[in-house]
Amino acid sequence: MAQVYCDIVPQANGWVFVSDGVQSAAYPSYRLAVEAAKAHTDRQTGKRRTFIFRQQDLKGGMLEIGAMSQAFEQRGAGAAGQKAAVQK
């Protein structure tokens, strides 16, 4: 099976995902971009591909997202949730 990266990256007007070298439309939130990326990969599953989701870190590098639910938890956490995660 071929591995295909699906990157969630910020843009000036929101968030986009890039898969197979094709950039999506901009979404106003990270969560919507991830949901759109998941829907996109669900449509591509018949092509015998494994999709690896990544998000851009603060230094511009790409970090693999282990599970889609983890991506939502990271971005959905408020300041208190982020502070607790840092203290662990």
Secondary structure, 3 states (H helix, E strand, C coil): CEEEEEEEEEECCEEEEEECCEECCCECCHHHHHHHHHHHHHHCHHHCEEEEEEEECCCCCEEECCCHHHHHHHHHCCHHHHHHHHHC
